[in-house]
Amino acid sequence: MLDFAREFLPDDLDNVRYFFSKRGAYPKFKALLARRGAIDRWHAFENEATKRALRDWCALNSIEIID
């Protein structure tokens, strides 16, 4: 989420950091995304980050990926 904020919401980075220092961060983050019209961009970013993380994990564990 911080990487996303750095790249796409740099003016809100401090707010996002603050959200995640407290309970209930994710709903606040989602509300910020809605206010900024960035929900679709977030979902695309999150999907790509998840794919990268899974591919990296597979590589580290010698698991072949078949597309």
mmJSON file of the N, C-alpha and C atoms, coordinates in Angstrom:
{"data_MODEL":{"atom_site":{
"group_PDB":["ATOM","ATOM","ATOM","ATOM","ATOM","ATOM","ATOM","ATOM","ATOM","ATOM","ATOM","ATOM","ATOM","ATOM","ATOM","ATOM","ATOM","ATOM","ATOM","ATOM","ATOM","ATOM","ATOM","ATOM","ATOM","ATOM","ATOM","ATOM","ATOM","ATOM","ATOM","ATOM","ATOM","ATOM","ATOM","ATOM","ATOM","ATOM","ATOM","ATOM","ATOM","ATOM","ATOM","ATOM","ATOM","ATOM","ATOM","ATOM","ATOM","ATOM","ATOM","ATOM","ATOM","ATOM","ATOM","ATOM","ATOM","ATOM","ATOM","ATOM","ATOM","ATOM","ATOM","ATOM","ATOM","ATOM","ATOM","ATOM","ATOM","ATOM","ATOM","ATOM","ATOM","ATOM","ATOM","ATOM","ATOM","ATOM","ATOM","ATOM","ATOM","ATOM","ATOM","ATOM","ATOM","ATOM","ATOM","ATOM","ATOM","ATOM","ATOM","ATOM","ATOM","ATOM","ATOM","ATOM","ATOM","ATOM","ATOM","ATOM","ATOM","ATOM","ATOM","ATOM","ATOM","ATOM","ATOM","ATOM","ATOM","ATOM","ATOM","ATOM","ATOM","ATOM","ATOM","ATOM","ATOM","ATOM","ATOM","ATOM","ATOM","ATOM","ATOM","ATOM","ATOM","ATOM","ATOM","ATOM","ATOM","ATOM","ATOM","ATOM","ATOM","ATOM","ATOM","ATOM","ATOM","ATOM","ATOM","ATOM","ATOM","ATOM","ATOM","ATOM","ATOM","ATOM","ATOM","ATOM","ATOM","ATOM","ATOM","ATOM","ATOM","ATOM","ATOM","ATOM","ATOM","ATOM","ATOM","ATOM","ATOM","ATOM","ATOM","ATOM","ATOM","ATOM","ATOM","ATOM","ATOM","ATOM","ATOM","ATOM","ATOM","ATOM","ATOM","ATOM","ATOM","ATOM","ATOM","ATOM","ATOM","ATOM","ATOM","ATOM","ATOM","ATOM","ATOM","ATOM","ATOM","ATOM","ATOM","ATOM","ATOM","ATOM","ATOM","ATOM","ATOM","ATOM","ATOM","ATOM","ATOM"],
"id":[1,2,3,4,5,6,7,8,9,10,11,12,13,14,15,16,17,18,19,20,21,22,23,24,25,26,27,28,29,30,31,32,33,34,35,36,37,38,39,40,41,42,43,44,45,46,47,48,49,50,51,52,53,54,55,56,57,58,59,60,61,62,63,64,65,66,67,68,69,70,71,72,73,74,75,76,77,78,79,80,81,82,83,84,85,86,87,88,89,90,91,92,93,94,95,96,97,98,99,100,101,102,103,104,105,106,107,108,109,110,111,112,113,114,115,116,117,118,119,120,121,122,123,124,125,126,127,128,129,130,131,132,133,134,135,136,137,138,139,140,141,142,143,144,145,146,147,148,149,150,151,152,153,154,155,156,157,158,159,160,161,162,163,164,165,166,167,168,169,170,171,172,173,174,175,176,177,178,179,180,181,182,183,184,185,186,187,188,189,190,191,192,193,194,195,196,197,198,199,200,201],
"type_symbol":["N","C","C","N","C","C","N","C","C","N","C","C","N","C","C","N","C","C","N","C","C","N","C","C","N","C","C","N","C","C","N","C","C","N","C","C","N","C","C","N","C","C","N","C","C","N","C","C","N","C","C","N","C","C","N","C","C","N","C","C","N","C","C","N","C","C","N","C","C","N","C","C","N","C","C","N","C","C","N","C","C","N","C","C","N","C","C","N","C","C","N","C","C","N","C","C","N","C","C","N","C","C","N","C","C","N","C","C","N","C","C","N","C","C","N","C","C","N","C","C","N","C","C","N","C","C","N","C","C","N","C","C","N","C","C","N","C","C","N","C","C","N","C","C","N","C","C","N","C","C","N","C","C","N","C","C","N","C","C","N","C","C","N","C","C","N","C","C","N","C","C","N","C","C","N","C","C","N","C","C","N","C","C","N","C","C","N","C","C","N","C","C","N","C","C","N","C","C","N","C","C"],
"label_atom_id":["N","CA","C","N","CA","C","N","CA","C","N","CA","C","N","CA","C","N","CA","C","N","CA","C","N","CA","C","N","CA","C","N","CA","C","N","CA","C","N","CA","C","N","CA","C","N","CA","C","N","CA","C","N","CA","C","N","CA","C","N","CA","C","N","CA","C","N","CA","C","N","CA","C","N","CA","C","N","CA","C","N","CA","C","N","CA","C","N","CA","C","N","CA","C","N","CA","C","N","CA","C","N","CA","C","N","CA","C","N","CA","C","N","CA","C","N","CA","C","N","CA","C","N","CA","C","N","CA","C","N","CA","C","N","CA","C","N","CA","C","N","CA","C","N","CA","C","N","CA","C","N","CA","C","N","CA","C","N","CA","C","N","CA","C","N","CA","C","N","CA","C","N","CA","C","N","CA","C","N","CA","C","N","CA","C","N","CA","C","N","CA","C","N","CA","C","N","CA","C","N","CA","C","N","CA","C","N","CA","C","N","CA","C","N","CA","C","N","CA","C","N","CA","C","N","CA","C","N","CA","C","N","CA","C"],
"label_alt_id":[null,null,null,null,null,null,null,null,null,null,null,null,null,null,null,null,null,null,null,null,null,null,null,null,null,null,null,null,null,null,null,null,null,null,null,null,null,null,null,null,null,null,null,null,null,null,null,null,null,null,null,null,null,null,null,null,null,null,null,null,null,null,null,null,null,null,null,null,null,null,null,null,null,null,null,null,null,null,null,null,null,null,null,null,null,null,null,null,null,null,null,null,null,null,null,null,null,null,null,null,null,null,null,null,null,null,null,null,null,null,null,null,null,null,null,null,null,null,null,null,null,null,null,null,null,null,null,null,null,null,null,null,null,null,null,null,null,null,null,null,null,null,null,null,null,null,null,null,null,null,null,null,null,null,null,null,null,null,null,null,null,null,null,null,null,null,null,null,null,null,null,null,null,null,null,null,null,null,null,null,null,null,null,null,null,null,null,null,null,null,null,null,null,null,null,null,null,null,null,null,null],
"label_comp_id":["MET","MET","MET","LEU","LEU","LEU","ASP","ASP","ASP","PHE","PHE","PHE","ALA","ALA","ALA","ARG","ARG","ARG","GLU","GLU","GLU","PHE","PHE","PHE","LEU","LEU","LEU","PRO","PRO","PRO","ASP","ASP","ASP","ASP","ASP","ASP","LEU","LEU","LEU","ASP","ASP","ASP","ASN","ASN","ASN","VAL","VAL","VAL","ARG","ARG","ARG","TYR","TYR","TYR","PHE","PHE","PHE","PHE","PHE","PHE","SER","SER","SER","LYS","LYS","LYS","ARG","ARG","ARG","GLY","GLY","GLY","ALA","ALA","ALA","TYR","TYR","TYR","PRO","PRO","PRO","LYS","LYS","LYS","PHE","PHE","PHE","LYS","LYS","LYS","ALA","ALA","ALA","LEU","LEU","LEU","LEU","LEU","LEU","ALA","ALA","ALA","ARG","ARG","ARG","ARG","ARG","ARG","GLY","GLY","GLY","ALA","ALA","ALA","ILE","ILE","ILE","ASP","ASP","ASP","ARG","ARG","ARG","TRP","TRP","TRP","HIS","HIS","HIS","ALA","ALA","ALA","PHE","PHE","PHE","GLU","GLU","GLU","ASN","ASN","ASN","GLU","GLU","GLU","ALA","ALA","ALA","THR","THR","THR","LYS","LYS","LYS","ARG","ARG","ARG","ALA","ALA","ALA","LEU","LEU","LEU","ARG","ARG","ARG","ASP","ASP","ASP","TRP","TRP","TRP","CYS","CYS","CYS","ALA","ALA","ALA","LEU","LEU","LEU","ASN","ASN","ASN","SER","SER","SER","ILE","ILE","ILE","GLU","GLU","GLU","ILE","ILE","ILE","ILE","ILE","ILE","ASP","ASP","ASP"],
"label_asym_id":["A","A","A","A","A","A","A","A","A","A","A","A","A","A","A","A","A","A","A","A","A","A","A","A","A","A","A","A","A","A","A","A","A","A","A","A","A","A","A","A","A","A","A","A","A","A","A","A","A","A","A","A","A","A","A","A","A","A","A","A","A","A","A","A","A","A","A","A","A","A","A","A","A","A","A","A","A","A","A","A","A","A","A","A","A","A","A","A","A","A","A","A","A","A","A","A","A","A","A","A","A","A","A","A","A","A","A","A","A","A","A","A","A","A","A","A","A","A","A","A","A","A","A","A","A","A","A","A","A","A","A","A","A","A","A","A","A","A","A","A","A","A","A","A","A","A","A","A","A","A","A","A","A","A","A","A","A","A","A","A","A","A","A","A","A","A","A","A","A","A","A","A","A","A","A","A","A","A","A","A","A","A","A","A","A","A","A","A","A","A","A","A","A","A","A","A","A","A","A","A","A"],
"label_entity_id":["1","1","1","1","1","1","1","1","1","1","1","1","1","1","1","1","1","1","1","1","1","1","1","1","1","1","1","1","1","1","1","1","1","1","1","1","1","1","1","1","1","1","1","1","1","1","1","1","1","1","1","1","1","1","1","1","1","1","1","1","1","1","1","1","1","1","1","1","1","1","1","1","1","1","1","1","1","1","1","1","1","1","1","1","1","1","1","1","1","1","1","1","1","1","1","1","1","1","1","1","1","1","1","1","1","1","1","1","1","1","1","1","1","1","1","1","1","1","1","1","1","1","1","1","1","1","1","1","1","1","1","1","1","1","1","1","1","1","1","1","1","1","1","1","1","1","1","1","1","1","1","1","1","1","1","1","1","1","1","1","1","1","1","1","1","1","1","1","1","1","1","1","1","1","1","1","1","1","1","1","1","1","1","1","1","1","1","1","1","1","1","1","1","1","1","1","1","1","1","1","1"],
"label_seq_id":[1,1,1,2,2,2,3,3,3,4,4,4,5,5,5,6,6,6,7,7,7,8,8,8,9,9,9,10,10,10,11,11,11,12,12,12,13,13,13,14,14,14,15,15,15,16,16,16,17,17,17,18,18,18,19,19,19,20,20,20,21,21,21,22,22,22,23,23,23,24,24,24,25,25,25,26,26,26,27,27,27,28,28,28,29,29,29,30,30,30,31,31,31,32,32,32,33,33,33,34,34,34,35,35,35,36,36,36,37,37,37,38,38,38,39,39,39,40,40,40,41,41,41,42,42,42,43,43,43,44,44,44,45,45,45,46,46,46,47,47,47,48,48,48,49,49,49,50,50,50,51,51,51,52,52,52,53,53,53,54,54,54,55,55,55,56,56,56,57,57,57,58,58,58,59,59,59,60,60,60,61,61,61,62,62,62,63,63,63,64,64,64,65,65,65,66,66,66,67,67,67],
"pdbx_PDB_ins_code":[null,null,null,null,null,null,null,null,null,null,null,null,null,null,null,null,null,null,null,null,null,null,null,null,null,null,null,null,null,null,null,null,null,null,null,null,null,null,null,null,null,null,null,null,null,null,null,null,null,null,null,null,null,null,null,null,null,null,null,null,null,null,null,null,null,null,null,null,null,null,null,null,null,null,null,null,null,null,null,null,null,null,null,null,null,null,null,null,null,null,null,null,null,null,null,null,null,null,null,null,null,null,null,null,null,null,null,null,null,null,null,null,null,null,null,null,null,null,null,null,null,null,null,null,null,null,null,null,null,null,null,null,null,null,null,null,null,null,null,null,null,null,null,null,null,null,null,null,null,null,null,null,null,null,null,null,null,null,null,null,null,null,null,null,null,null,null,null,null,null,null,null,null,null,null,null,null,null,null,null,null,null,null,null,null,null,null,null,null,null,null,null,null,null,null,null,null,null,null,null,null],
"Cartn_x":[0.813,0.0,0.869,1.963,2.876,3.532,3.894,4.471,3.462,2.214,1.168,1.038,0.986,0.852,2.055,3.258,4.459,4.353,3.857,3.812,2.619,1.437,0.216,-0.453,-0.145,-0.753,0.319,1.371,2.488,2.085,1.082,0.639,-0.089,-0.495,-1.213,-0.363,0.905,1.763,1.798,1.921,1.948,0.637,-0.485,-1.776,-1.838,-1.367,-1.399,-0.502,0.662,1.537,0.819,0.148,-0.579,-1.697,-2.457,-3.526,-2.991,-1.839,-1.322,-0.536,-0.545,0.023,-1.069,-2.316,-3.482,-4.347,-5.286,-6.286,-7.253,-7.82,-8.807,-8.216,-6.987,-6.275,-6.87,-7.204,-7.631,-8.902,-9.944,-11.124,-10.794,-9.894,-9.493,-8.75,-7.895,-7.171,-8.145,-9.107,-10.1,-10.928,-11.264,-12.015,-11.178,-9.888,-8.994,-8.941,-8.833,-8.824,-10.099,-11.224,-12.505,-12.529,-12.063,-12.042,-11.144,-10.071,-9.105,-9.43,-10.492,-10.837,-9.787,-9.168,-8.034,-8.286,-9.532,-9.809,-9.401,-9.766,-9.396,-7.88,-7.215,-5.752,-5.131,-5.706,-5.215,-5.365,-6.535,-6.764,-5.781,-5.522,-4.551,-3.151,-2.771,-1.465,-1.343,-2.367,-2.375,-2.277,-3.009,-2.948,-1.549,-0.93,0.424,1.43,1.297,2.212,2.064,0.854,0.61,1.23,1.042,1.645,3.167,3.765,5.228,5.69,4.988,5.363,5.244,4.182,4.011,5.071,5.392,6.438,7.798,8.091,9.349,9.416,8.302,8.257,8.472,7.82,7.99,9.447,10.047,11.451,12.352,12.125,12.932,12.763,11.613,11.32,11.387,12.035,12.255,10.953,9.922,8.634,8.454,8.246,8.074,6.648,6.555,5.25,4.893,3.71,3.199,2.034,2.197,1.139,0.104],
"Cartn_y":[-1.177,0.0,1.258,1.171,2.318,2.499,1.4,1.507,2.142,1.742,2.318,3.811,4.176,5.592,6.392,5.83,6.527,6.824,5.845,5.978,6.784,6.528,7.096,8.182,8.209,9.209,9.859,10.395,10.895,11.989,12.778,13.825,13.248,11.988,11.337,10.33,10.236,9.225,9.327,10.516,10.664,10.199,10.483,10.014,8.494,7.876,6.415,5.819,6.379,5.911,6.015,7.138,7.33,6.295,6.056,5.054,3.728,3.312,1.991,1.948,3.028,3.01,2.795,2.697,2.559,1.396,1.013,-0.006,0.577,-0.298,0.137,0.826,0.489,1.173,0.887,-0.37,-0.721,0.018,0.099,0.878,2.351,2.907,4.303,4.436,3.463,3.457,3.351,2.434,2.269,3.538,4.221,5.476,6.535,6.588,7.517,7.195,5.918,5.516,5.957,5.803,6.216,7.727,8.479,9.944,10.384,9.648,10.006,9.354,8.549,7.86,6.85,6.199,5.328,3.861,3.474,2.088,1.102,1.369,0.458,0.381,1.508,1.534,0.709,0.823,0.055,-1.442,-1.864,-3.289,-3.833,-3.082,-3.507,-3.611,-2.622,-2.609,-3.801,-4.031,-5.121,-6.476,-6.647,-7.905,-8.161,-7.143,-7.305,-7.581,-6.903,-7.13,-8.553,-9.046,-10.411,-11.412,-11.197,-12.089,-12.111,-10.932,-10.855,-11.616,-11.416,-12.078,-13.596,-14.061,-15.503,-16.079,-15.375,-15.849,-15.888,-14.867,-14.842,-16.009,-16.272,-17.363,-18.695,-18.869,-20.11,-20.278,-19.21,-19.281,-19.652,-19.07,-19.371,-20.812,-21.381,-22.737,-23.765,-23.367,-24.258,-24.876,-24.067,-24.53,-23.943,-24.821,-24.377,-23.841,-22.71,-22.103,-22.462,-22.98,-23.289,-22.37,-21.476,-20.517,-21.116],
"Cartn_z":[0.0,0.0,0.0,0.732,0.732,-0.637,-1.278,-2.628,-3.582,-3.48,-4.324,-4.051,-2.784,-2.425,-2.924,-2.779,-3.276,-4.767,-5.5,-6.954,-7.45,-6.895,-7.457,-6.61,-5.311,-4.418,-3.538,-4.145,-3.333,-2.343,-2.677,-1.749,-0.537,-0.622,0.477,1.234,0.898,1.504,3.024,3.563,5.02,5.646,4.99,5.502,5.509,4.443,4.36,5.445,5.652,6.739,8.083,8.304,9.554,9.704,8.619,8.674,9.191,8.676,8.997,10.299,11.019,12.367,13.405,12.947,13.839,13.38,14.225,13.859,12.832,12.024,11.042,9.837,9.527,8.441,7.065,6.803,5.454,5.034,5.874,5.462,5.191,5.966,5.736,4.411,4.127,2.867,1.696,1.804,0.741,0.549,1.624,1.521,0.799,1.102,0.408,-1.082,-1.406,-2.814,-3.514,-2.845,-3.433,-3.662,-2.677,-2.826,-3.981,-4.206,-5.255,-6.599,-6.632,-7.877,-8.293,-7.316,-7.599,-7.252,-7.048,-6.651,-7.744,-8.992,-10.081,-10.243,-10.13,-10.236,-9.106,-7.889,-6.749,-7.009,-7.498,-7.748,-8.782,-9.828,-10.839,-10.231,-9.443,-8.78,-7.83,-7.035,-6.059,-6.77,-7.853,-8.604,-9.153,-9.722,-10.265,-9.153,-8.034,-6.906,-6.37,-6.317,-5.861,-6.829,-8.12,-9.121,-8.986,-8.829,-8.679,-7.442,-6.332,-5.081,-5.202,-5.841,-6.017,-6.942,-8.012,-8.922,-8.214,-7.421,-6.667,-5.683,-4.994,-4.033,-4.732,-5.865,-6.625,-7.053,-7.526,-7.946,-6.772,-5.62,-4.431,-3.978,-4.255,-3.811,-4.944,-6.046,-7.198,-7.704,-7.761,-8.281,-9.661,-10.629,-12.002,-12.194,-12.843,-13.144,-14.573,-14.741,-16.078,-16.346,-17.32,-17.653,-18.549],
"occupancy":[1.0,1.0,1.0,1.0,1.0,1.0,1.0,1.0,1.0,1.0,1.0,1.0,1.0,1.0,1.0,1.0,1.0,1.0,1.0,1.0,1.0,1.0,1.0,1.0,1.0,1.0,1.0,1.0,1.0,1.0,1.0,1.0,1.0,1.0,1.0,1.0,1.0,1.0,1.0,1.0,1.0,1.0,1.0,1.0,1.0,1.0,1.0,1.0,1.0,1.0,1.0,1.0,1.0,1.0,1.0,1.0,1.0,1.0,1.0,1.0,1.0,1.0,1.0,1.0,1.0,1.0,1.0,1.0,1.0,1.0,1.0,1.0,1.0,1.0,1.0,1.0,1.0,1.0,1.0,1.0,1.0,1.0,1.0,1.0,1.0,1.0,1.0,1.0,1.0,1.0,1.0,1.0,1.0,1.0,1.0,1.0,1.0,1.0,1.0,1.0,1.0,1.0,1.0,1.0,1.0,1.0,1.0,1.0,1.0,1.0,1.0,1.0,1.0,1.0,1.0,1.0,1.0,1.0,1.0,1.0,1.0,1.0,1.0,1.0,1.0,1.0,1.0,1.0,1.0,1.0,1.0,1.0,1.0,1.0,1.0,1.0,1.0,1.0,1.0,1.0,1.0,1.0,1.0,1.0,1.0,1.0,1.0,1.0,1.0,1.0,1.0,1.0,1.0,1.0,1.0,1.0,1.0,1.0,1.0,1.0,1.0,1.0,1.0,1.0,1.0,1.0,1.0,1.0,1.0,1.0,1.0,1.0,1.0,1.0,1.0,1.0,1.0,1.0,1.0,1.0,1.0,1.0,1.0,1.0,1.0,1.0,1.0,1.0,1.0,1.0,1.0,1.0,1.0,1.0,1.0,1.0,1.0,1.0,1.0,1.0,1.0],
"B_iso_or_equiv":[0.0,0.0,0.0,0.0,0.0,0.0,0.0,0.0,0.0,0.0,0.0,0.0,0.0,0.0,0.0,0.0,0.0,0.0,0.0,0.0,0.0,0.0,0.0,0.0,0.0,0.0,0.0,0.0,0.0,0.0,0.0,0.0,0.0,0.0,0.0,0.0,0.0,0.0,0.0,0.0,0.0,0.0,0.0,0.0,0.0,0.0,0.0,0.0,0.0,0.0,0.0,0.0,0.0,0.0,0.0,0.0,0.0,0.0,0.0,0.0,0.0,0.0,0.0,0.0,0.0,0.0,0.0,0.0,0.0,0.0,0.0,0.0,0.0,0.0,0.0,0.0,0.0,0.0,0.0,0.0,0.0,0.0,0.0,0.0,0.0,0.0,0.0,0.0,0.0,0.0,0.0,0.0,0.0,0.0,0.0,0.0,0.0,0.0,0.0,0.0,0.0,0.0,0.0,0.0,0.0,0.0,0.0,0.0,0.0,0.0,0.0,0.0,0.0,0.0,0.0,0.0,0.0,0.0,0.0,0.0,0.0,0.0,0.0,0.0,0.0,0.0,0.0,0.0,0.0,0.0,0.0,0.0,0.0,0.0,0.0,0.0,0.0,0.0,0.0,0.0,0.0,0.0,0.0,0.0,0.0,0.0,0.0,0.0,0.0,0.0,0.0,0.0,0.0,0.0,0.0,0.0,0.0,0.0,0.0,0.0,0.0,0.0,0.0,0.0,0.0,0.0,0.0,0.0,0.0,0.0,0.0,0.0,0.0,0.0,0.0,0.0,0.0,0.0,0.0,0.0,0.0,0.0,0.0,0.0,0.0,0.0,0.0,0.0,0.0,0.0,0.0,0.0,0.0,0.0,0.0,0.0,0.0,0.0,0.0,0.0,0.0],
"pdbx_formal_charge":[null,null,null,null,null,null,null,null,null,null,null,null,null,null,null,null,null,null,null,null,null,null,null,null,null,null,null,null,null,null,null,null,null,null,null,null,null,null,null,null,null,null,null,null,null,null,null,null,null,null,null,null,null,null,null,null,null,null,null,null,null,null,null,null,null,null,null,null,null,null,null,null,null,null,null,null,null,null,null,null,null,null,null,null,null,null,null,null,null,null,null,null,null,null,null,null,null,null,null,null,null,null,null,null,null,null,null,null,null,null,null,null,null,null,null,null,null,null,null,null,null,null,null,null,null,null,null,null,null,null,null,null,null,null,null,null,null,null,null,null,null,null,null,null,null,null,null,null,null,null,null,null,null,null,null,null,null,null,null,null,null,null,null,null,null,null,null,null,null,null,null,null,null,null,null,null,null,null,null,null,null,null,null,null,null,null,null,null,null,null,null,null,null,null,null,null,null,null,null,null,null],
"auth_seq_id":[1,1,1,2,2,2,3,3,3,4,4,4,5,5,5,6,6,6,7,7,7,8,8,8,9,9,9,10,10,10,11,11,11,12,12,12,13,13,13,14,14,14,15,15,15,16,16,16,17,17,17,18,18,18,19,19,19,20,20,20,21,21,21,22,22,22,23,23,23,24,24,24,25,25,25,26,26,26,27,27,27,28,28,28,29,29,29,30,30,30,31,31,31,32,32,32,33,33,33,34,34,34,35,35,35,36,36,36,37,37,37,38,38,38,39,39,39,40,40,40,41,41,41,42,42,42,43,43,43,44,44,44,45,45,45,46,46,46,47,47,47,48,48,48,49,49,49,50,50,50,51,51,51,52,52,52,53,53,53,54,54,54,55,55,55,56,56,56,57,57,57,58,58,58,59,59,59,60,60,60,61,61,61,62,62,62,63,63,63,64,64,64,65,65,65,66,66,66,67,67,67],
"auth_comp_id":["MET","MET","MET","LEU","LEU","LEU","ASP","ASP","ASP","PHE","PHE","PHE","ALA","ALA","ALA","ARG","ARG","ARG","GLU","GLU","GLU","PHE","PHE","PHE","LEU","LEU","LEU","PRO","PRO","PRO","ASP","ASP","ASP","ASP","ASP","ASP","LEU","LEU","LEU","ASP","ASP","ASP","ASN","ASN","ASN","VAL","VAL","VAL","ARG","ARG","ARG","TYR","TYR","TYR","PHE","PHE","PHE","PHE","PHE","PHE","SER","SER","SER","LYS","LYS","LYS","ARG","ARG","ARG","GLY","GLY","GLY","ALA","ALA","ALA","TYR","TYR","TYR","PRO","PRO","PRO","LYS","LYS","LYS","PHE","PHE","PHE","LYS","LYS","LYS","ALA","ALA","ALA","LEU","LEU","LEU","LEU","LEU","LEU","ALA","ALA","ALA","ARG","ARG","ARG","ARG","ARG","ARG","GLY","GLY","GLY","ALA","ALA","ALA","ILE","ILE","ILE","ASP","ASP","ASP","ARG","ARG","ARG","TRP","TRP","TRP","HIS","HIS","HIS","ALA","ALA","ALA","PHE","PHE","PHE","GLU","GLU","GLU","ASN","ASN","ASN","GLU","GLU","GLU","ALA","ALA","ALA","THR","THR","THR","LYS","LYS","LYS","ARG","ARG","ARG","ALA","ALA","ALA","LEU","LEU","LEU","ARG","ARG","ARG","ASP","ASP","ASP","TRP","TRP","TRP","CYS","CYS","CYS","ALA","ALA","ALA","LEU","LEU","LEU","ASN","ASN","ASN","SER","SER","SER","ILE","ILE","ILE","GLU","GLU","GLU","ILE","ILE","ILE","ILE","ILE","ILE","ASP","ASP","ASP"],
"auth_asym_id":["A","A","A","A","A","A","A","A","A","A","A","A","A","A","A","A","A","A","A","A","A","A","A","A","A","A","A","A","A","A","A","A","A","A","A","A","A","A","A","A","A","A","A","A","A","A","A","A","A","A","A","A","A","A","A","A","A","A","A","A","A","A","A","A","A","A","A","A","A","A","A","A","A","A","A","A","A","A","A","A","A","A","A","A","A","A","A","A","A","A","A","A","A","A","A","A","A","A","A","A","A","A","A","A","A","A","A","A","A","A","A","A","A","A","A","A","A","A","A","A","A","A","A","A","A","A","A","A","A","A","A","A","A","A","A","A","A","A","A","A","A","A","A","A","A","A","A","A","A","A","A","A","A","A","A","A","A","A","A","A","A","A","A","A","A","A","A","A","A","A","A","A","A","A","A","A","A","A","A","A","A","A","A","A","A","A","A","A","A","A","A","A","A","A","A","A","A","A","A","A","A"],
"auth_atom_id":["N","CA","C","N","CA","C","N","CA","C","N","CA","C","N","CA","C","N","CA","C","N","CA","C","N","CA","C","N","CA","C","N","CA","C","N","CA","C","N","CA","C","N","CA","C","N","CA","C","N","CA","C","N","CA","C","N","CA","C","N","CA","C","N","CA","C","N","CA","C","N","CA","C","N","CA","C","N","CA","C","N","CA","C","N","CA","C","N","CA","C","N","CA","C","N","CA","C","N","CA","C","N","CA","C","N","CA","C","N","CA","C","N","CA","C","N","CA","C","N","CA","C","N","CA","C","N","CA","C","N","CA","C","N","CA","C","N","CA","C","N","CA","C","N","CA","C","N","CA","C","N","CA","C","N","CA","C","N","CA","C","N","CA","C","N","CA","C","N","CA","C","N","CA","C","N","CA","C","N","CA","C","N","CA","C","N","CA","C","N","CA","C","N","CA","C","N","CA","C","N","CA","C","N","CA","C","N","CA","C","N","CA","C","N","CA","C","N","CA","C","N","CA","C","N","CA","C","N","CA","C","N","CA","C"],
"pdbx_PDB_model_num":[1,1,1,1,1,1,1,1,1,1,1,1,1,1,1,1,1,1,1,1,1,1,1,1,1,1,1,1,1,1,1,1,1,1,1,1,1,1,1,1,1,1,1,1,1,1,1,1,1,1,1,1,1,1,1,1,1,1,1,1,1,1,1,1,1,1,1,1,1,1,1,1,1,1,1,1,1,1,1,1,1,1,1,1,1,1,1,1,1,1,1,1,1,1,1,1,1,1,1,1,1,1,1,1,1,1,1,1,1,1,1,1,1,1,1,1,1,1,1,1,1,1,1,1,1,1,1,1,1,1,1,1,1,1,1,1,1,1,1,1,1,1,1,1,1,1,1,1,1,1,1,1,1,1,1,1,1,1,1,1,1,1,1,1,1,1,1,1,1,1,1,1,1,1,1,1,1,1,1,1,1,1,1,1,1,1,1,1,1,1,1,1,1,1,1,1,1,1,1,1,1]
}}}
